Amino acid sequence: MNKRLACAVTVALVAMVVIGIVAYQPAAETQTNTGPGPGADQALALLRDVIERGNEVSFKATQTIILWYPTGSSACITNVMHKAPNLTRTEYLPSATATSGYRVVISDGESTWHYEPSLGVVFHMPGTAPERARQQKPGTGPGTVSAASNSAFSLIERNYTVSLMSTESLAGRRAHVIRLRPVNPGNPSRRIWVDTEYPFILRTEKYRPNGFLSSLSFYNDIEFMPEIADDAFRLQVPPRVAIVTLPGAGSLVSLEDLQKRAGFSVPVPNVVPAGYVLEGGTLTPREDVQIAHIRFTDGLNTISLFIVPPVSGATGRRPGGPNIEDQFDAVSLGRQVLLDDGTKAQLADYQDAKLLRWLKSGYEFTLIGEVDESLLLQMANSVDPPQSQEPLRNRFEGSVIRFFYEFLWTGK
């Protein structure tokens, strides 16, 4: 059997399993926190090892990712290669359960390349590759997770009850099963399977605040510490394929530095959910506006606030087009809610997250987090932007829509 045929057979077999899992209605897991769980010390030691050394593990694997949301579900199968500390190649394979066709995402240590053959385009995002020595939060990446500050472990220890549940076999490996339950209500919980030999997460189950399973990712097969040539992490752009460069967001900076660099007042929530701390912020240019991104974390979970300021010289209505309020009402973002001061907002589900968007004093705000909607509403009600004399402008059809599309698309 040649390599291509073997790969096709593997994908077909995995897809059959995925179809069965997607059709399954996941049961709710109780979120009741009853204090320190069994084997807490060992479980915390395993978590610390994943956070501190997860990026040191090179591997080649096939991974399945499944998402459940109120309107349905989706799944994808990927081939992943990671060469420590910061080179990663992910190929999304076409299958009966995938929502899109084949595509490739490569982090080459300096930037991210996203090739979409169906569109005939490569998106190049400089400065978006993982940092060489950053720490990780368990449960959202290939064996590790997205960047966290040095206090990630202490935040997890403070905000989650960690239990060592059992040891199981998975993908030909032995793994410790660890459960993380939030101390503070309104936050998601997780179960992770940590390899017994390497500081690496083989499987992650994420549960919504109501206890229902929202996502599942696991490795069908995996090879640790393989020999991988650096050429595998260089995208070979086919002829007649366009390369579109998107501005990178850069590294997180303090709120004080963000205010200085922004050139405008950056309003922040006066109320932050229990257990969360300000992780930092970034600025991303989009056409004629700088978009501020402020991130809060409880060590494991993240809430993001995006802020678009009023723009000098903007007009509230384009010739022949509706004004911004008409556009806001027309955007398909779930249901309309009212903030405490009567401001209209749109609340929506996006995959396993909640999204809340509103306009106030010329600013445009968007909160995104995998938390109960009540926490986002508390934060939104505490944001008090300065009064602006600038008129609202028609932004929803332009740079801001593309920015959130890029953020959510590349982040999932």
C-alpha positions as CSV (number, residue, x, y, z in Angstrom):
1,M,0.0,0.0,0.0
2,N,1.6,3.3,-1.0
3,K,1.9,6.3,1.3
4,R,-0.9,8.3,-0.3
5,L,-3.4,5.4,-0.2
6,A,-2.4,4.6,3.4
7,C,-3.1,8.2,4.4
8,A,-6.5,8.2,2.6
9,V,-7.4,5.0,4.4
10,T,-6.4,6.5,7.8
11,V,-8.4,9.6,7.2
12,A,-11.5,7.6,6.1
13,L,-11.3,5.4,9.2
14,V,-10.9,8.4,11.5
15,A,-13.8,10.2,9.8
16,M,-16.1,7.2,10.5
17,V,-15.2,7.4,14.2
18,V,-15.7,11.2,14.1
19,I,-19.1,10.9,12.5
20,G,-20.2,8.7,15.4
21,I,-18.8,11.1,18.0
22,V,-20.4,14.2,16.4
23,A,-23.8,12.5,16.3
24,Y,-23.5,11.7,20.0
25,Q,-25.2,14.2,22.2
26,P,-22.7,14.9,25.0
27,A,-23.9,14.6,28.6
28,A,-23.5,17.4,31.1
29,E,-20.8,17.2,33.7
30,T,-21.6,18.5,37.2
31,Q,-19.8,21.7,37.9
32,T,-20.2,21.5,41.7
33,N,-16.8,22.2,43.4
34,T,-16.4,20.0,46.5
35,G,-12.9,21.1,47.5
36,P,-9.5,19.7,46.7
37,G,-9.7,16.5,44.6
38,P,-7.9,13.2,44.9
39,G,-4.2,13.2,43.9
40,A,-4.2,17.0,43.7
41,D,-0.4,17.4,44.4
42,Q,0.5,14.9,41.7
43,A,-1.9,16.5,39.2
44,L,-0.5,20.0,39.9
45,A,3.0,18.7,39.4
46,L,2.0,17.3,36.0
47,L,0.4,20.6,35.1
48,R,3.5,22.6,36.1
49,D,5.6,20.3,33.9
50,V,3.3,20.8,30.9
51,I,3.4,24.6,31.4
52,E,7.2,24.8,31.8
53,R,8.4,22.1,29.4
54,G,5.6,21.4,26.9
55,N,7.2,23.3,24.0
56,E,10.3,21.1,24.3
57,V,8.5,18.1,22.9
58,S,8.7,17.5,19.1
59,F,6.1,15.2,17.5
60,K,4.2,14.1,14.4
61,A,0.6,13.2,14.8
62,T,-3.0,13.0,13.4
63,Q,-5.4,15.0,15.5
64,T,-9.2,15.1,15.6
65,I,-11.0,18.3,16.8
66,I,-14.8,18.4,17.4
67,L,-16.9,21.4,18.4
68,W,-20.5,21.4,19.7
69,Y,-22.5,24.6,19.8
70,P,-26.2,25.4,20.2
71,T,-27.0,25.2,16.5
72,G,-25.0,22.1,15.6
73,S,-21.5,20.7,15.5
74,S,-18.4,20.6,13.3
75,A,-15.2,18.5,13.2
76,C,-11.9,18.4,11.4
77,I,-9.0,16.0,11.1
78,T,-5.4,17.4,11.0
79,N,-1.9,16.2,10.4
80,V,0.4,18.1,12.8
81,M,4.2,18.3,13.0
82,H,5.9,20.3,15.7
83,K,9.7,20.8,16.1
84,A,10.7,22.2,19.4
85,P,10.6,24.9,20.4
86,N,8.5,26.9,18.0
87,L,8.1,25.3,14.5
88,T,4.6,23.9,13.7
89,R,2.9,22.7,10.6
90,T,-0.8,21.8,10.6
91,E,-2.6,20.4,7.6
92,Y,-6.4,20.4,7.7
93,L,-7.7,17.4,5.8
94,P,-11.0,17.2,3.8
95,S,-13.5,14.7,5.1
96,A,-17.2,14.1,5.4
97,T,-17.2,15.9,8.8
98,A,-15.1,18.9,7.9
99,T,-16.6,22.4,7.4
100,S,-13.9,23.3,4.8
101,G,-11.5,21.7,2.4
102,Y,-7.7,21.1,2.6
103,R,-5.6,24.0,4.0
104,V,-2.2,24.4,5.6
105,V,-1.1,26.6,8.5
106,I,2.6,27.0,9.3
107,S,4.4,28.8,12.1
108,D,8.0,29.2,11.1
109,G,9.3,30.8,14.2
110,E,8.9,34.3,12.9
111,S,5.4,34.5,11.4
112,T,2.3,32.4,10.4
113,W,1.5,31.3,6.9
114,H,-2.1,30.2,6.1
115,Y,-2.6,28.6,2.7
116,E,-6.2,28.3,1.4
117,P,-6.1,26.4,-1.9
118,S,-9.9,26.8,-2.5
119,L,-9.3,30.6,-2.5
120,G,-6.0,30.6,-4.3
121,V,-4.5,32.8,-1.6
122,V,-1.8,32.6,1.2
123,F,-2.4,34.8,4.3
124,H,0.9,35.9,5.8
125,M,0.8,37.2,9.4
126,P,4.3,38.5,10.5
127,G,5.0,38.4,14.2
128,T,2.3,35.9,15.1
129,A,4.4,32.7,15.6
130,P,4.7,31.4,19.2
131,E,7.6,32.9,21.1
132,R,10.6,30.7,21.6
133,A,10.6,30.3,25.4
134,R,7.1,31.4,26.5
135,Q,5.1,29.4,29.1
136,Q,1.9,27.6,28.3
137,K,-1.5,27.0,29.7
138,P,-2.8,23.4,29.5
139,G,-5.5,22.4,27.2
140,T,-5.8,24.5,24.0
141,G,-2.9,23.7,21.7
142,P,-1.0,20.8,20.2
143,G,0.0,19.2,23.5
144,T,0.3,22.6,25.2
145,V,-1.6,25.9,24.9
146,S,-1.5,29.6,24.1
147,A,0.9,32.0,25.8
148,A,0.5,32.9,29.4
149,S,2.5,35.0,31.9
150,N,4.8,33.6,34.5
151,S,1.9,33.5,37.0
152,A,-0.1,31.0,34.9
153,F,0.4,28.1,37.2
154,S,-0.3,30.1,40.4
155,L,-3.5,31.4,38.8
156,I,-4.6,27.9,37.9
157,E,-3.8,26.7,41.4
158,R,-5.9,29.5,42.8
159,N,-8.9,29.4,40.5
160,Y,-9.3,25.7,39.8
161,T,-9.7,22.5,41.8
162,V,-7.4,20.0,40.2
163,S,-7.9,16.2,40.6
164,L,-6.0,13.2,39.3
165,M,-8.8,10.9,38.1
166,S,-7.1,7.8,36.7
167,T,-4.6,6.5,34.2
168,E,-5.8,5.3,30.8
169,S,-4.5,4.1,27.4
170,L,-4.8,6.5,24.5
171,A,-3.3,6.5,21.0
172,G,-1.0,3.7,22.0
173,R,0.2,5.7,25.0
174,R,-0.5,5.8,28.8
175,A,-1.9,9.0,30.1
176,H,-2.9,10.6,33.4
177,V,-6.5,11.9,33.4
178,I,-6.7,15.3,35.2
179,R,-9.9,17.2,35.9
180,L,-9.9,21.0,36.4
181,R,-13.1,22.5,37.9
182,P,-13.5,26.3,38.3
183,V,-13.6,27.7,41.8
184,N,-15.6,30.7,40.5
185,P,-19.0,30.1,38.8
186,G,-19.6,31.0,35.2
187,N,-16.3,29.5,33.9
188,P,-15.7,26.4,31.8
189,S,-14.1,23.2,33.1
190,R,-11.7,20.7,31.5
191,R,-10.4,17.2,31.5
192,I,-7.0,16.6,30.1
193,W,-5.0,13.5,29.4
194,V,-1.3,14.0,30.0
195,D,1.2,11.5,28.6
196,T,3.0,9.5,31.4
197,E,6.4,9.9,29.7
198,Y,6.4,13.4,28.1
199,P,4.8,16.7,29.4
200,F,2.3,16.6,26.6
201,I,-1.5,16.7,26.5
202,L,-3.0,13.9,24.4
203,R,-6.7,14.7,24.8
204,T,-8.7,17.7,26.0
205,E,-12.4,17.8,26.8
206,K,-13.8,21.3,27.4
207,Y,-17.1,21.8,29.2
208,R,-19.3,24.9,29.2
209,P,-20.2,26.7,32.4
210,N,-23.5,24.7,32.3
211,G,-21.6,21.5,32.3
212,F,-22.2,20.4,28.7
213,L,-19.3,19.3,26.5
214,S,-18.3,22.1,24.1
215,S,-15.2,20.7,22.4
216,L,-13.1,17.6,22.2
217,S,-9.6,17.2,20.7
218,F,-7.4,14.1,20.7
219,Y,-4.5,12.5,18.9
220,N,-5.4,9.4,16.9
221,D,-1.8,8.4,16.6
222,I,1.4,10.2,17.6
223,E,5.2,9.8,17.3
224,F,7.4,11.6,19.8
225,M,10.8,13.1,19.1
226,P,11.0,12.3,15.4
227,E,13.6,13.7,13.0
228,I,11.9,16.6,11.1
229,A,13.7,18.7,8.6
230,D,13.3,22.5,8.9
231,D,12.1,22.5,5.2
232,A,8.8,21.1,6.4
233,F,8.0,24.4,8.0
234,R,8.6,26.5,4.9
235,L,5.5,27.0,2.8
236,Q,6.1,26.3,-0.9
237,V,3.7,28.8,-2.5
238,P,2.3,27.4,-5.7
239,P,2.4,29.5,-8.9
240,R,-0.4,32.0,-9.4
241,V,-1.3,32.0,-5.8
242,A,-1.7,35.5,-4.2
243,I,0.1,36.3,-0.9
244,V,-1.8,38.7,1.3
245,T,0.1,40.1,4.3
246,L,-2.0,40.9,7.4
247,P,-0.6,43.1,10.1
248,G,0.5,41.2,13.2
249,A,-0.7,42.1,16.6
250,G,2.7,42.0,18.3
251,S,3.5,41.1,21.9
252,L,1.4,41.9,24.9
253,V,2.3,45.1,26.7
254,S,1.1,46.7,29.9
255,L,-2.0,48.8,30.0
256,E,0.1,51.9,30.7
257,D,2.3,51.3,27.6
258,L,-0.8,50.5,25.5
259,Q,-2.4,53.8,26.4
260,K,0.8,55.6,25.4
261,R,1.1,53.9,22.1
262,A,-2.6,54.0,21.2
263,G,-2.9,57.7,20.8
264,F,-6.4,57.5,22.2
265,S,-8.0,56.8,25.6
266,V,-8.4,53.0,26.0
267,P,-11.5,52.4,28.2
268,V,-11.2,49.2,30.3
269,P,-13.8,47.5,32.5
270,N,-14.0,48.6,36.1
271,V,-15.4,45.2,37.0
272,V,-13.5,42.0,36.1
273,P,-14.9,38.5,36.9
274,A,-13.5,36.9,40.1
275,G,-10.2,35.2,39.6
276,Y,-9.2,37.1,36.4
277,V,-6.3,39.4,36.1
278,L,-5.2,41.8,33.3
279,E,-2.7,39.9,31.1
280,G,-1.9,42.8,28.8
281,G,-2.8,44.3,25.5
282,T,-1.9,44.8,21.9
283,L,-2.5,47.2,19.1
284,T,-3.3,46.1,15.5
285,P,-3.6,48.6,12.6
286,R,-6.5,48.1,10.2
287,E,-6.7,50.7,7.4
288,D,-7.4,54.0,9.1
289,V,-7.8,52.7,12.7
290,Q,-5.8,51.1,15.5
291,I,-7.7,48.3,17.2
292,A,-6.8,47.7,20.9
293,H,-7.0,44.2,22.2
294,I,-7.0,43.7,26.0
295,R,-6.8,40.3,27.5
296,F,-7.8,39.0,30.9
297,T,-7.0,35.5,32.2
298,D,-7.6,33.2,35.2
299,G,-4.6,31.1,34.3
300,L,-6.6,28.7,32.1
301,N,-9.3,30.7,30.5
302,T,-9.2,34.0,28.6
303,I,-11.6,36.9,28.0
304,S,-10.7,39.4,25.3
305,L,-11.9,42.9,24.8
306,F,-11.5,44.6,21.4
307,I,-11.8,48.4,21.2
308,V,-12.2,50.5,18.1
309,P,-12.0,54.2,18.9
310,P,-13.8,57.1,17.2
311,V,-12.1,58.2,14.0
312,S,-11.6,61.9,13.2
313,G,-13.2,63.0,10.0
314,A,-15.5,59.9,9.7
315,T,-19.0,60.3,8.6
316,G,-22.0,58.5,10.0
317,R,-23.5,57.7,6.6
318,R,-22.0,56.7,3.3
319,P,-23.6,58.0,0.1
320,G,-26.5,55.7,-0.7
321,G,-25.8,53.5,2.3
322,P,-27.4,53.0,5.8
323,N,-26.0,54.7,8.9
324,I,-24.1,52.8,11.6
325,E,-27.1,52.1,13.7
326,D,-28.9,50.5,10.8
327,Q,-25.8,48.4,10.1
328,F,-25.6,47.4,13.8
329,D,-29.2,46.2,13.9
330,A,-28.7,44.3,10.7
331,V,-25.6,42.3,11.7
332,S,-26.5,38.7,12.4
333,L,-25.0,38.3,15.8
334,G,-27.5,36.4,17.9
335,R,-30.0,38.3,19.9
336,Q,-30.2,41.9,21.1
337,V,-29.7,42.7,24.8
338,L,-29.8,46.0,26.7
339,L,-27.0,47.2,29.0
340,D,-27.9,48.8,32.3
341,D,-27.9,52.3,30.8
342,G,-30.1,51.2,27.9
343,T,-27.3,50.8,25.3
344,K,-28.2,48.2,22.7
345,A,-25.8,45.2,22.4
346,Q,-25.7,42.1,20.4
347,L,-25.0,38.8,22.2
348,A,-24.1,35.7,20.2
349,D,-22.6,32.2,20.3
350,Y,-19.4,31.7,18.3
351,Q,-18.4,28.1,18.4
352,D,-17.5,27.5,22.0
353,A,-17.4,31.2,23.0
354,K,-19.8,34.0,23.8
355,L,-19.5,37.3,21.8
356,L,-20.9,40.6,23.0
357,R,-20.7,43.7,20.9
358,W,-21.9,47.3,21.5
359,L,-21.4,50.9,20.5
360,K,-21.0,53.7,23.1
361,S,-19.6,57.3,22.9
362,G,-18.3,56.7,19.4
363,Y,-16.3,53.6,20.5
364,E,-17.0,50.1,19.3
365,F,-16.5,47.3,21.8
366,T,-16.4,43.5,21.5
367,L,-16.0,41.0,24.3
368,I,-15.2,37.4,23.6
369,G,-14.9,34.6,26.1
370,E,-15.8,31.0,26.9
371,V,-17.7,32.1,30.0
372,D,-21.3,32.5,31.0
373,E,-22.9,35.6,29.3
374,S,-23.6,37.2,32.8
375,L,-19.9,37.7,33.2
376,L,-19.5,39.5,29.9
377,L,-22.5,41.7,30.7
378,Q,-21.0,42.6,34.0
379,M,-17.8,43.7,32.3
380,A,-19.7,45.6,29.6
381,N,-21.8,47.5,32.1
382,S,-18.6,48.7,33.9
383,V,-16.9,50.1,30.8
384,D,-17.3,53.9,30.8
385,P,-15.7,55.5,27.7
386,P,-15.1,59.3,27.6
387,Q,-17.7,61.3,25.7
388,S,-16.6,61.7,22.1
389,Q,-17.5,64.6,19.7
390,E,-16.7,62.5,16.7
391,P,-19.6,61.0,14.7
392,L,-20.1,57.3,14.4
393,R,-18.9,55.9,11.2
394,N,-20.0,52.9,9.0
395,R,-17.4,50.3,10.1
396,F,-19.2,47.0,10.0
397,E,-18.7,46.4,6.3
398,G,-15.0,47.3,6.4
399,S,-11.9,46.8,8.3
400,V,-13.4,45.7,11.6
401,I,-15.5,42.9,10.1
402,R,-12.3,41.6,8.4
403,F,-10.3,41.9,11.6
404,F,-12.7,39.8,13.7
405,Y,-13.0,37.3,10.8
406,E,-9.2,37.0,10.8
407,F,-9.0,36.7,14.6
408,L,-11.6,34.1,15.0
409,W,-10.7,32.2,11.9
410,T,-6.9,31.9,12.6
411,G,-7.5,31.4,16.3
412,K,-9.7,28.3,15.9
